[in-house]
Amino acid sequence: MSASSRFGYSMFTGAVISGLVVFHEATKRPAALTAYAAAHHMKVEWFRLYGFALLAVAIGLVLFVLASLVLLKASKRGSSSRQPAQGRQRSYGGSR
């Protein structure tokens, strides 16, 4: 999997998780959300939007780093077990 597709999947997953967290906070704890937004002199809608965006980016980046580390570890483990082919000539044309 390429790094760009891994990044895209990580950001998409971060957005989904962030959306679920913001939805839960907006439906289950609206008074706490309103009080916190009022303390920062913001509208609740903007506070939810900022919370969603920051949480999506943070979760997406953490998932991307974790996926990259897992892939790096797996590739190192796979490359150390390979042995070079014995008795093989590497010729690029020309005389033998």
C-alpha positions in Angstrom: 0.0 0.0 0.0 1.4 3.4 -0.9 1.9 6.1 1.6 -0.7 8.4 -0.1 -3.4 5.8 0.0 -2.5 4.9 3.6 -2.7 8.6 4.5 -6.1 8.9 2.8 -7.5 5.9 4.6 -6.1 7.2 7.9 -7.7 10.6 7.4 -11.0 9.1 6.4 -11.0 6.9 9.5 -10.1 9.9 11.6 -13.0 11.9 10.2 -15.5 9.0 10.9 -14.3 8.6 14.5 -14.3 12.3 15.0 -17.8 12.6 13.7 -19.0 9.9 16.0 -17.4 11.6 19.0 -18.8 15.0 18.2 -22.3 13.5 17.5 -22.1 11.7 20.9 -21.1 14.9 22.7 -23.8 16.9 21.0 -26.6 14.5 21.8 -25.6 13.1 25.2 -23.9 16.1 26.8 -25.4 19.3 25.2 -25.3 21.3 28.4 -21.6 20.7 28.9 -20.9 21.5 25.3 -22.9 24.8 25.5 -21.2 25.8 28.8 -17.7 25.2 27.4 -18.5 27.1 24.2 -19.9 30.0 26.2 -16.8 30.1 28.3 -14.7 30.6 25.2 -17.1 33.1 23.7 -18.0 30.9 20.7 -21.2 29.6 19.1 -21.9 26.0 19.8 -21.9 25.2 16.0 -18.5 26.7 15.5 -17.2 24.9 18.6 -18.4 21.6 17.2 -16.9 22.3 13.8 -13.5 23.2 15.3 -13.7 20.2 17.6 -14.5 17.9 14.6 -11.7 19.3 12.4 -9.0 19.2 15.1 -10.0 15.8 16.3 -10.2 14.4 12.8 -6.7 15.6 11.9 -5.2 14.4 15.2 -6.8 10.9 15.0 -5.9 10.7 11.3 -2.2 11.5 11.9 -1.9 9.1 14.8 -3.4 6.3 12.7 -1.1 7.2 9.8 2.0 7.0 12.0 0.9 3.8 13.6 0.1 2.2 10.2 3.5 3.3 8.9 5.3 1.9 11.8 3.5 -1.4 11.5 4.3 -1.6 7.8 7.9 -0.6 8.4 8.3 -3.3 11.1 6.7 -5.9 8.8 9.0 -5.0 5.9 12.1 -5.2 8.1 11.1 -8.6 9.4 10.4 -9.9 5.8 13.7 -8.6 4.4 15.9 -10.0 7.1 14.7 -13.6 6.5 15.5 -13.5 2.7 18.8 -15.0 1.7 20.6 -14.0 -1.6 20.4 -16.5 -4.4 23.6 -18.6 -4.5 25.6 -19.2 -7.6 23.7 -16.7 -9.7 25.6 -14.6 -12.2 24.5 -11.0 -12.6 25.3 -10.1 -16.1 24.1 -7.2 -18.1 25.1 -8.3 -21.5 28.4 -8.2 -23.1 31.0 -11.0 -23.0 30.6 -14.0 -20.8 
